[in-house]
Amino acid sequence: MPELPEVEVCRLGIEPELVGQLIHTVVIRTPRLRQPIPPELVPLLTGARILAVRRRAKYLLLDCAGPGGEGSVLIHLGMSGNLRFVPPGQPIEKHDHVDLVLSTQILRLADPRRFGLVLWQPGPPALSLQHPVLASLGVEPLSAAFTVDCLRQAFSRRHGPVKPVLMDGKLVVGIGNIYASESLFRAGISPLRPASGISRPRCELLVAAVRETLSDAIAAGGSSIRDYVHSDGGAGCFQVQAAVYERAGEPCRRCTGQVRQIRQAGRSTYYCPSCQH
């Protein structure tokens, strides 16, 4: 599933091409993904101008204004979705569900598993964060609000292992499986340690490690583990520099130990028991 770095890389890729563009029409080929696509998107967006491209957690927000009023298109890429620019007349492929038709090109959403979302929130951009899919989300890990005190407070109420807690989007958004494992490795914290038992100094290390891991992943174009590709069709390469993720049985890159794989909350966790405590 595309996580925060992949969605941010997508945003950075499409923003220069979208801001200021006029939407000539919208083509909806599949009326329902994870939820129904609002049919009113077609009249609302026809003739609208795209004013900004933002990200909240793993959602892309296209702020628009036009004859139908102002509002934001909320896009979630689901498990395997992608946005790409194609020229007019590009043949439709099996999983191409939605087109935003611009003056010289088309922004096309493909989603093989149909687990993504295309939704609409009317009103000014600030109101978009009140949409039900966004309203209960946690703090952005690359924002100034992601502090040691914020993380400690979140951890204090959770007594389970820290890695699934770190992945809880109601506490901190966008830290998926690969980035949780890598952040805990960089901070030297065992994924088995109870979240509520992590000290303030260790929370300081973890805040810094999360920021560093996500920033490095964005710089590397994200991680292309399975289906994820950029808006231009290219692949991310952060997985190549991963220290523990999918390296079970291999030597640790920090000590003489060996990377181990376990299951937590139905997901694979990778860590080095020798240098993560």
Residue frames relative to the residue before (quaternion, step in Angstrom):
aa qw qx qy qz dx dy dz
M 1.0000 0.0000 0.0000 0.0000 0.00 0.00 0.00
P 0.4764 -0.6475 0.4996 0.3226 3.62 -0.88 0.84
E 0.1770 -0.7837 0.5900 0.0797 3.57 -0.82 1.04
L 0.8123 -0.2857 0.1689 0.4797 3.56 -1.29 -0.14
P 0.6855 0.4746 -0.3338 0.4398 3.67 0.70 -0.85
E 0.6654 0.5028 -0.3188 0.4504 3.60 0.92 -0.83
V 0.6623 0.4911 -0.3094 0.4738 3.57 0.99 -0.81
E 0.6448 0.5039 -0.3282 0.4719 3.59 1.02 -0.72
V 0.6219 0.5165 -0.3405 0.4801 3.60 1.02 -0.71
C 0.6232 0.5237 -0.3305 0.4776 3.58 1.04 -0.78
R 0.6496 0.5178 -0.3192 0.4560 3.58 0.89 -0.90
L 0.6701 0.5001 -0.2985 0.4602 3.57 0.88 -0.93
G 0.6693 0.5154 -0.2996 0.4435 3.56 1.10 -0.69
I 0.7608 0.3861 -0.2140 0.4757 3.58 0.93 -0.85
E 0.5354 0.6721 -0.4057 0.3116 3.60 1.09 -0.59
P 0.6923 0.4784 -0.3235 0.4327 3.66 0.70 -0.89
E 0.6889 0.4883 -0.2705 0.4623 3.57 1.15 -0.67
L 0.7333 0.4625 -0.2264 0.4440 3.59 1.17 -0.55
V 0.6472 0.5555 -0.3499 0.3876 3.59 0.86 -0.91
G 0.7998 0.2451 -0.2236 0.5002 3.53 -0.81 1.10
Q 0.5691 0.6179 -0.3779 0.3893 3.57 1.27 -0.24
L 0.3837 -0.6935 0.5668 0.2249 3.53 -1.23 0.67
I 0.3203 -0.7282 0.5749 0.1917 3.57 -0.94 0.92
H 0.2973 -0.7799 0.5264 0.1619 3.58 -0.53 1.17
T 0.7609 -0.2048 0.1256 0.6028 3.56 1.07 -0.73
V 0.3140 -0.7041 0.5990 0.2164 3.53 -1.38 0.13
V 0.1551 -0.7729 0.6104 0.0775 3.56 -0.95 0.91
I 0.0682 -0.7856 0.6149 0.0043 3.57 -0.69 1.14
R 0.1515 -0.8199 0.5489 0.0596 3.58 -0.39 1.22
T 0.7606 0.2518 -0.1322 0.5837 3.56 1.16 -0.63
P 0.3310 -0.7998 0.4579 0.2026 3.62 -0.35 1.13
R 0.8015 0.1910 -0.1004 0.5577 3.58 1.17 -0.40
L 0.1278 -0.7152 0.6813 0.0899 3.52 -1.09 0.88
R 0.7956 -0.0748 0.0665 0.5976 3.64 -0.54 -1.04
Q 0.7465 0.0917 -0.0645 0.6559 3.53 1.23 -0.67
P 0.6374 -0.5127 0.3786 0.4332 3.61 -1.17 0.29
I 0.3971 -0.6647 0.5739 0.2668 3.56 -1.13 0.69
P 0.4652 -0.6957 0.4498 0.3118 3.63 -0.64 1.01
P 0.3985 -0.7350 0.4873 0.2520 3.64 -0.59 1.04
E 0.5986 0.5820 -0.3657 0.4113 3.60 1.16 -0.47
L 0.4289 0.6991 -0.4675 0.3297 3.61 1.26 -0.06
V 0.6275 0.5629 -0.3492 0.4091 3.58 0.97 -0.80
P 0.7375 0.3712 -0.2682 0.4964 3.67 0.65 -0.88
L 0.6350 0.5499 -0.3453 0.4185 3.60 1.02 -0.69
L 0.7720 0.3802 -0.1914 0.4720 3.58 0.93 -0.89
T 0.5306 0.6191 -0.4261 0.3918 3.60 1.15 -0.33
G 0.8171 0.1603 -0.1666 0.5280 3.54 -0.61 1.19
A 0.5274 0.6258 -0.4171 0.3953 3.59 1.27 0.08
R 0.3287 -0.7221 0.5746 0.2010 3.53 -1.25 0.53
I 0.3902 -0.7069 0.5416 0.2339 3.56 -1.01 0.85
L 0.2198 -0.8250 0.5153 0.0747 3.56 -0.56 1.22
A 0.8017 -0.0541 0.0720 0.5910 3.59 1.06 -0.68
V 0.1998 -0.7301 0.6378 0.1419 3.53 -1.31 0.45
R 0.0026 -0.8214 0.5673 -0.0594 3.55 -0.48 1.23
R 0.2524 -0.7299 0.6062 0.1900 3.54 -1.37 0.09
R 0.0087 0.7376 -0.6750 -0.0151 3.54 -1.14 0.75
A 0.8067 -0.0800 -0.0134 0.5854 3.54 -0.47 1.27
K 0.7698 -0.2985 0.2362 0.5124 3.61 -0.66 -1.08
Y 0.5402 0.5994 -0.4005 0.4342 3.57 1.24 0.49
L 0.2645 -0.7054 0.6322 0.1808 3.53 -1.19 0.70
L 0.1356 -0.7872 0.5992 0.0535 3.55 -1.00 0.87
L 0.1262 -0.7719 0.6214 0.0470 3.56 -0.73 1.12
D 0.2007 -0.7884 0.5736 0.0956 3.57 -0.41 1.25
C 0.0202 -0.8253 0.5608 -0.0634 3.56 -0.68 1.14
A 0.0325 -0.7637 0.6430 0.0470 3.56 -1.30 0.42
G 0.2222 0.7757 -0.5637 0.1765 3.55 -0.93 0.91
P 0.8063 -0.2722 0.1925 0.4885 3.58 -1.23 -0.36
G 0.6996 0.4629 -0.2681 0.4737 3.58 1.12 -0.60
G 0.6451 -0.4969 0.3222 0.4829 3.57 1.29 0.09
E 0.5325 -0.6173 0.4625 0.3484 3.54 -1.29 -0.11
G 0.1869 0.7670 -0.5961 0.1466 3.51 -1.20 0.56
S 0.4045 -0.7053 0.5338 0.2323 3.55 -1.34 -0.01
V 0.3085 -0.6987 0.6150 0.1959 3.54 -1.08 0.86
L 0.1770 -0.7757 0.6003 0.0812 3.58 -0.80 1.05
I 0.0337 -0.8093 0.5856 -0.0305 3.57 -0.71 1.10
H 0.0451 -0.7554 0.6536 0.0093 3.54 -0.94 1.00
L 0.3907 -0.7688 0.4663 0.1972 3.57 -0.81 1.01
G 0.4379 -0.7333 0.4435 0.2717 3.58 1.25 0.08
M 0.7811 -0.3103 0.2459 0.4828 3.56 -1.08 -0.75
S 0.8434 0.0634 0.0369 0.5323 3.57 0.94 -0.82
G 0.3958 0.7480 -0.4628 0.2639 3.59 1.17 0.40
N 0.0489 -0.7845 0.6158 0.0545 3.54 -1.30 0.28
L 0.2772 -0.7091 0.6225 0.1809 3.51 -1.33 0.49
R 0.0839 0.7945 -0.5978 0.0667 3.57 -0.90 0.86
F 0.4218 -0.6703 0.5450 0.2750 3.54 -1.22 0.53
V 0.0126 -0.7787 0.6272 -0.0116 3.55 -0.96 0.91
P 0.5193 -0.6329 0.4629 0.3398 3.60 -1.13 0.51
P 0.6267 -0.5069 0.4100 0.4268 3.60 -1.20 0.36
G 0.7769 0.3186 -0.2488 0.4828 3.55 -0.97 0.85
Q 0.4185 0.6981 -0.4813 0.3254 3.60 1.24 -0.01
P 0.4900 -0.6761 0.4521 0.3136 3.63 -0.74 0.96
I 0.4699 -0.6727 0.5050 0.2675 3.53 -1.10 0.79
E 0.2350 -0.7541 0.5958 0.1454 3.57 -0.97 0.86
K 0.7577 -0.4514 0.2380 0.4067 3.53 -1.29 0.45
H 0.8074 0.3037 -0.1367 0.4870 3.59 0.84 -0.94
D 0.4189 0.6811 -0.4855 0.3534 3.61 1.19 0.49
H 0.1116 -0.8685 0.4829 0.0042 3.56 -0.28 1.28
V 0.8187 0.0899 -0.0060 0.5671 3.61 0.95 -0.79
D 0.1054 -0.7690 0.6281 0.0553 3.56 -1.12 0.82
L 0.1528 -0.6893 0.6943 0.1397 3.51 -1.22 0.70
V 0.1911 -0.8134 0.5434 0.0803 3.56 -0.37 1.25
L 0.1324 -0.7946 0.5919 0.0251 3.55 -0.60 1.24
S 0.7458 -0.4215 0.2602 0.4455 3.59 -1.22 -0.07
T 0.8302 0.1692 -0.0714 0.5263 3.62 0.89 -0.85
Q 0.7946 0.1366 -0.0828 0.5857 3.60 1.22 -0.14
I 0.3791 -0.7017 0.5627 0.2176 3.54 -1.38 0.16
L 0.2452 -0.7084 0.6370 0.1796 3.55 -1.08 0.79
R 0.0801 -0.8414 0.5335 -0.0324 3.56 -0.42 1.28
L 0.2302 -0.7596 0.5970 0.1165 3.55 -0.96 0.98
A 0.0527 -0.7584 0.6495 0.0132 3.53 -0.89 1.05
D 0.0587 0.7949 -0.5987 0.0794 3.57 -1.01 0.81
P 0.2603 -0.8226 0.4814 0.1543 3.59 0.11 1.27
R 0.7609 0.3771 -0.2152 0.4822 3.61 0.93 -0.82
R 0.3373 -0.7762 0.4684 0.2536 3.57 1.32 -0.10
F 0.4288 0.6915 -0.4704 0.3416 3.55 0.98 0.87
G 0.5135 0.6459 -0.4180 0.3800 3.57 1.27 0.13
L 0.3298 -0.7206 0.5735 0.2076 3.53 -1.36 -0.14
V 0.0048 -0.7232 0.6893 0.0421 3.51 -1.26 0.61
L 0.0717 0.8219 -0.5493 0.1330 3.57 -0.32 1.30
W 0.2963 -0.7485 0.5700 0.1646 3.56 -1.30 0.18
Q 0.0555 -0.7610 0.6455 0.0333 3.54 -1.06 0.86
P 0.2855 -0.7763 0.5318 0.1819 3.63 -0.46 1.11
G 0.6691 0.5177 -0.3756 0.3784 3.52 -1.30 0.40
P 0.7235 -0.4282 0.3072 0.4459 3.59 -1.30 0.00
P 0.7181 -0.4860 0.2799 0.4121 3.60 -1.18 0.50
A 0.6225 0.5657 -0.3552 0.4079 3.60 0.94 -0.78
L 0.6467 0.5369 -0.3209 0.4365 3.58 1.09 -0.67
S 0.5311 0.6504 -0.4162 0.3488 3.59 1.15 -0.45
L 0.6469 0.5351 -0.3229 0.4369 3.58 1.08 -0.67
Q 0.6184 0.5347 -0.3473 0.4594 3.59 1.26 -0.12
H 0.4188 0.6913 -0.4854 0.3333 3.59 1.25 -0.03
P 0.6162 -0.6008 0.3554 0.3646 3.64 -0.94 0.80
V 0.6777 0.4903 -0.3206 0.4445 3.64 0.97 -0.66
L 0.7264 0.4135 -0.2309 0.4980 3.60 1.23 -0.34
A 0.5756 0.6730 -0.3650 0.2875 3.56 1.08 -0.74
S 0.7686 0.3734 -0.2019 0.4785 3.61 0.99 -0.73
L 0.4288 0.7254 -0.4522 0.2924 3.59 1.23 0.17
G 0.5247 -0.6641 0.4550 0.2768 3.54 -1.21 0.65
V 0.7636 -0.3816 0.2837 0.4368 3.52 -1.37 -0.23
E 0.4750 -0.6363 0.5264 0.3040 3.57 -1.21 0.59
P 0.4070 -0.7604 0.4468 0.2377 3.63 -0.60 1.06
L 0.6954 0.4278 -0.2868 0.5012 3.61 1.20 -0.28
S 0.5562 0.5996 -0.3906 0.4226 3.57 1.28 0.19
A 0.6488 -0.5164 0.3934 0.3970 3.55 -1.32 0.28
A 0.5981 0.5905 -0.3579 0.4069 3.60 1.20 -0.44
F 0.6122 0.5323 -0.3529 0.4662 3.60 1.22 -0.35
T 0.1225 0.8146 -0.5430 0.1630 3.55 0.09 1.35
V 0.6758 -0.4607 0.3757 0.4358 3.54 -1.32 0.14
D 0.6580 0.5088 -0.3157 0.4565 3.59 0.91 -0.87
C 0.6253 0.5388 -0.3279 0.4595 3.57 1.03 -0.81
L 0.6942 0.4707 -0.2812 0.4664 3.59 0.86 -0.95
R 0.6461 0.5197 -0.3255 0.4545 3.59 0.93 -0.83
Q 0.6477 0.5137 -0.3257 0.4588 3.56 0.95 -0.82
A 0.6518 0.5065 -0.3105 0.4714 3.57 0.98 -0.84
F 0.6832 0.4913 -0.2821 0.4607 3.58 0.94 -0.89
S 0.6073 0.6082 -0.3585 0.3644 3.60 1.01 -0.76
R 0.7123 0.4419 -0.2478 0.4858 3.57 1.14 -0.56
R 0.7045 0.4300 -0.2453 0.5085 3.58 1.28 -0.10
H 0.1730 -0.8308 0.5262 0.0539 3.56 -0.58 1.19
G 0.5233 0.6358 -0.4155 0.3863 3.58 1.25 0.02
P 0.7307 -0.4050 0.2985 0.4615 3.59 -1.29 0.04
V 0.5816 -0.6619 0.3596 0.3071 3.53 -0.95 0.95
K 0.6381 0.5715 -0.3630 0.3668 3.60 0.91 -0.73
P 0.6755 0.4444 -0.3208 0.4932 3.68 0.81 -0.76
V 0.6093 0.5471 -0.3562 0.4500 3.60 1.07 -0.65
L 0.6535 0.5228 -0.3065 0.4535 3.56 0.97 -0.89
M 0.6908 0.4746 -0.2680 0.4751 3.57 1.16 -0.58
D 0.4961 0.6599 -0.4272 0.3686 3.60 1.28 -0.07
G 0.3549 -0.7858 0.4746 0.1771 3.57 -0.42 1.23
K 0.5927 0.5535 -0.3824 0.4428 3.59 1.20 -0.17
L 0.6722 0.4355 -0.2859 0.5261 3.55 1.31 -0.22
V 0.7622 -0.0809 0.1032 0.6339 3.56 0.78 -1.10
V 0.3347 -0.7883 0.4840 0.1798 3.60 -0.76 0.98
G 0.8522 0.3320 -0.1704 0.3667 3.50 -1.35 0.38
I 0.5623 0.5775 -0.4144 0.4227 3.61 1.21 0.09
G 0.1251 -0.8318 0.5400 0.0302 3.54 -0.04 1.30
N 0.8044 -0.3507 0.2024 0.4347 3.52 -1.36 0.00
I 0.6902 0.4748 -0.2926 0.4610 3.58 0.81 -0.96
Y 0.7187 0.4640 -0.2623 0.4465 3.57 0.90 -0.91
A 0.5891 0.5388 -0.3697 0.4753 3.59 1.18 -0.46
S 0.6607 0.5004 -0.3077 0.4674 3.59 0.91 -0.90
E 0.6932 0.4795 -0.2833 0.4576 3.57 0.87 -0.94
S 0.6482 0.5177 -0.3259 0.4535 3.62 0.98 -0.77
L 0.6629 0.4945 -0.3081 0.4702 3.58 0.95 -0.84
F 0.6180 0.5270 -0.3472 0.4688 3.58 1.05 -0.66
R 0.6749 0.4959 -0.3035 0.4544 3.58 0.85 -0.91
A 0.7003 0.4452 -0.2646 0.4913 3.57 1.10 -0.67
G 0.4300 -0.7209 0.4482 0.3074 3.62 1.25 -0.19
I 0.5066 0.6489 -0.4091 0.3936 3.58 1.20 0.54
S 0.4334 -0.6940 0.5106 0.2641 3.57 -0.86 0.96
P 0.4765 -0.6734 0.4810 0.2968 3.61 -0.96 0.80
L 0.6180 0.5587 -0.3303 0.4436 3.57 1.28 -0.29
R 0.5338 0.6502 -0.4050 0.3580 3.59 1.18 -0.38
P 0.4940 -0.6499 0.4759 0.3272 3.63 -0.91 0.81
A 0.5368 -0.6508 0.4285 0.3234 3.57 -0.87 0.93
S 0.6810 0.5150 -0.2982 0.4268 3.58 0.91 -0.89
G 0.6868 0.4923 -0.2836 0.4535 3.58 1.22 -0.37
I 0.5076 0.6510 -0.4304 0.3652 3.60 1.23 0.07
S 0.4175 -0.7470 0.4730 0.2096 3.55 -0.70 1.13
R 0.6780 -0.4847 0.3620 0.4175 3.55 -1.28 0.28
P 0.6551 0.4985 -0.3459 0.4502 3.68 0.81 -0.80
R 0.6711 0.4797 -0.3061 0.4751 3.58 1.01 -0.74
C 0.5991 0.5334 -0.3606 0.4760 3.59 1.11 -0.57
E 0.6081 0.5446 -0.3497 0.4598 3.58 1.06 -0.70
L 0.6520 0.5027 -0.3098 0.4757 3.56 0.97 -0.87
L 0.6853 0.5013 -0.2931 0.4395 3.57 0.93 -0.88
V 0.6090 0.5362 -0.3556 0.4639 3.61 0.99 -0.74
A 0.6750 0.4851 -0.2909 0.4738 3.57 0.89 -0.95
A 0.6629 0.5146 -0.3096 0.4471 3.60 0.97 -0.84
V 0.6327 0.5218 -0.3332 0.4652 3.60 1.00 -0.79
R 0.6594 0.5038 -0.3093 0.4644 3.58 0.87 -0.95
E 0.6794 0.4989 -0.2891 0.4539 3.57 0.88 -0.96
T 0.6622 0.5181 -0.3057 0.4468 3.58 0.92 -0.92
L 0.6902 0.4738 -0.2839 0.4675 3.57 0.84 -0.96
S 0.6471 0.5151 -0.3197 0.4622 3.58 0.99 -0.82
D 0.6478 0.5056 -0.3159 0.4743 3.59 0.98 -0.82
A 0.6498 0.5184 -0.3209 0.4540 3.58 1.01 -0.80
I 0.6363 0.5111 -0.3332 0.4720 3.60 0.98 -0.78
A 0.6539 0.5179 -0.3092 0.4567 3.57 0.95 -0.89
A 0.7016 0.4476 -0.2550 0.4923 3.60 1.14 -0.67
G 0.5603 -0.6272 0.3848 0.3804 3.59 1.25 0.08
G 0.6298 -0.5361 0.3335 0.4524 3.57 1.24 0.39
S 0.5038 -0.6272 0.5041 0.3141 3.55 -1.35 -0.25
S 0.1468 -0.7703 0.6155 0.0790 3.58 -0.79 1.01
I 0.0312 -0.8280 0.5589 -0.0317 3.54 0.24 1.32
R 0.8121 0.0630 -0.0099 0.5801 3.58 0.96 -0.89
D 0.8793 0.0235 0.0318 0.4745 3.57 -0.03 -1.30
Y 0.5607 0.6684 -0.3886 0.2964 3.58 1.14 -0.51
V 0.0616 0.7545 -0.6520 0.0435 3.55 -1.07 0.90
H 0.5817 -0.5807 0.4419 0.3594 3.55 -1.27 0.44
S 0.6830 -0.4762 0.3576 0.4229 3.54 -1.34 0.13
D 0.6940 0.4251 -0.2803 0.5089 3.61 1.23 -0.34
G 0.6256 -0.5717 0.3229 0.4214 3.57 1.30 0.19
G 0.5345 0.6343 -0.4033 0.3863 3.59 1.26 -0.13
A 0.4248 -0.7018 0.5208 0.2362 3.54 -1.32 0.32
G 0.4731 -0.6390 0.5253 0.3033 3.53 -1.26 0.52
C 0.2371 -0.8070 0.5278 0.1179 3.59 -1.16 0.45
F 0.3306 0.7580 -0.5158 0.2239 3.61 1.14 0.31
Q 0.5905 0.6006 -0.3715 0.3906 3.60 1.05 -0.70
V 0.5917 0.5853 -0.3647 0.4175 3.59 1.15 -0.56
Q 0.7500 0.3762 -0.2054 0.5037 3.59 1.06 -0.74
A 0.3631 0.7453 -0.4924 0.2652 3.61 1.24 0.13
A 0.4144 -0.7332 0.4928 0.2187 3.56 -0.96 0.92
V 0.8251 0.1328 -0.0556 0.5463 3.60 1.00 -0.78
Y 0.5883 0.6246 -0.3848 0.3401 3.60 0.98 -0.74
E 0.8492 -0.0100 -0.0713 0.5232 3.57 -0.83 1.17
R 0.5460 0.5841 -0.4170 0.4323 3.58 1.10 0.77
A 0.1818 0.8169 -0.5283 0.1433 3.60 1.11 0.60
G 0.8090 0.2454 -0.2156 0.4886 3.56 -0.93 1.00
E 0.6181 0.5380 -0.3488 0.4548 3.58 1.27 -0.17
P 0.6198 -0.5575 0.3848 0.3962 3.60 -1.17 0.42
C 0.5067 -0.6196 0.5051 0.3230 3.54 -1.11 0.72
R 0.4284 -0.7193 0.4924 0.2379 3.56 -1.01 0.82
R 0.6813 0.4658 -0.2881 0.4857 3.58 1.28 -0.01
C 0.8068 0.1206 -0.0361 0.5772 3.60 1.01 -0.80
T 0.6536 -0.5093 0.3756 0.4152 3.57 -1.23 -0.36
G 0.4689 0.7010 -0.4242 0.3299 3.57 1.27 0.13
Q 0.4326 -0.6702 0.5441 0.2602 3.52 -1.39 -0.10
V 0.4839 -0.6700 0.4823 0.2903 3.55 -0.96 0.89
R 0.1733 -0.7920 0.5827 0.0563 3.54 -0.94 0.99
Q 0.2313 -0.7550 0.5992 0.1321 3.55 -1.22 0.61
I 0.0241 0.7724 -0.6338 0.0323 3.57 -0.98 0.94
R 0.4183 -0.6673 0.5407 0.2957 3.59 -1.31 0.06
Q 0.0370 0.7749 -0.6291 0.0485 3.54 -0.97 0.97
A 0.8430 -0.0500 -0.0057 0.5356 3.56 -0.76 1.06
G 0.7208 -0.4690 0.2391 0.4509 3.56 1.00 0.86
R 0.6769 0.4558 -0.2870 0.5016 3.59 1.27 0.09
S 0.5045 -0.6278 0.4943 0.3271 3.57 -1.19 0.51
T 0.1171 -0.7655 0.6310 0.0466 3.53 -1.02 0.93
Y 0.1373 -0.7816 0.6063 0.0516 3.55 -0.96 0.93
Y 0.1823 0.7813 -0.5782 0.1480 3.57 -0.90 0.91
C 0.3909 -0.6757 0.5666 0.2639 3.55 -1.34 0.23
P 0.3181 -0.7812 0.5004 0.1951 3.63 -0.37 1.15
S 0.6086 0.5778 -0.3569 0.4103 3.59 1.18 -0.37
C 0.8214 0.2052 -0.1033 0.5221 3.61 0.97 -0.74
Q 0.6449 0.4173 -0.3509 0.5355 3.58 1.25 0.32
H 0.0253 -0.8360 0.5446 -0.0620 3.56 -0.51 1.22
